[in-house]
Amino acid sequence: MSTATQSETKIESPMLERPLLLTASQNRSGWLLSHAGRTLFMLVTAVSVVAVALIFVFIVREAWPFFASRGVAEPLGSTAWEPQPHGGNADQFGMVAMIFGSLYVTAGAMILAVPVGILAAVVLSDIVPFRVRQAVKPVVEILAAIPSVAYGFFAVLILAPLMQTHLGLSSGTNAFNSMLMLAVMAIPTIVSVAEDSLSAVGRELREASYACGATRAETLWKVVIPAAHNGIIAAVVLGVMRAVGETMLVWMASGNANRIPGPWWNITESVRTMTATIAGEMGEAAVGSMHRHALFAVGLILLLFSLGLNLMTEWLLSRSRRKA
C-alpha cells in the first residue's frame, strides 16, 4: 500500500507547478504578479471606456450650442434642412426627414438580412457537412471586410442601371437600392455571430432531442435556436448597428433627397440618412457656425439611438437570462 502511494506521489509530483508550502518571498511575488496582471487588464478595459466617454463628451459639447439656440422643436418637428451659406435666421435645420431615412433603410435592410442570415447560420451549423462549413464560413467573413465604398460603386454603377432598365424607375439611386446593399453588408456579420452561437450549443442537446424522437427540423426550431437565442439577438443587433451607422454606401446609393417618400411605403423614391448628411456637409460647414453645430447635433441623435439600442438589447438579454 505504501509502495503504491509512493508511486502515485512520484507520478503526480511533476505536474505540480508550485510547491504546496510557499516561502514568504514566493508568496509575496505571487501576490504582486496577480495584482499586476489584474491591474493591467483593468487599464486595458478602461481605455475603451474612457475613449467612448470622451467621444460622447466631445459630440455633446459641439452640439450643445445648436440645441441652446434652436431648442428641440425645430430639429424634431420639421423636415426642412436648408443651411444658408452665410448663416443667419434663414437657416432651417429640420431633421425629421433624415431620421426617417436612416430608420427606413435600416428597417428594410433588416427585413431582408435577418431571415437570410439566420437561415444561413443554421445551414452552416447543422445541415451542411463540416468540410463545407470550414470552406464557406471564411468566405462569408471575408465579405464583412469589403470596404463600403466598393459596395457603393456596385450600387451606383451596376444595380442602379439595372433598376432603371428592368423596373422602369426614373432613378436607380433610391431607398430600395440602399436597402439591398445594406442587407448584403449586414448578412456576413449576422451569419458569423449567429453560427458561432448555434455551434456553441453543443451536441448533447441535439442528441437528447433526437433520442426523444424529434426530427431534425423540430430539433432546430424548438431546441437549438431557443438555446442560442442570446447569440442570435446579439447578431441581429450587430447587423442593425452595421446598417444604421453606414455612411459611404447610403451616401452613394440613396439619392440624397431630403424628404419623406409619399406614400411612405414607396421604396423606389430617394431618401437621405443622417450619416450621409454628416459626410456630405461637414467639409462645407465653417468652424463655429450654426451649420456645423447642427451636424454635430445630428451625430448626437445617432449616437443616442445607438446607445438606446444597446441598452435595450442588454435589458432583453438579462431578462431572458433571469427567466432561464
Salt bridges, closest charged atoms under 4 A:
GLU62 OE2 - ARG61 NH2 3.51
GLU74 OE1 - ARG70 NH1 3.17
ASP126 OD2 - ARG206 NE 2.48
GLU195 OE2 - ARG133 NE 2.58
GLU195 OE1 - LYS137 NZ 2.70
ASP196 OD1 - LYS137 NZ 2.20
GLU207 OE2 - ARG203 NE 3.25
GLU269 OE1 - ARG259 NE 3.76
GLU281 OE2 - ARG272 NH2 2.81
GLU281 OE1 - HIS291 NE2 2.69
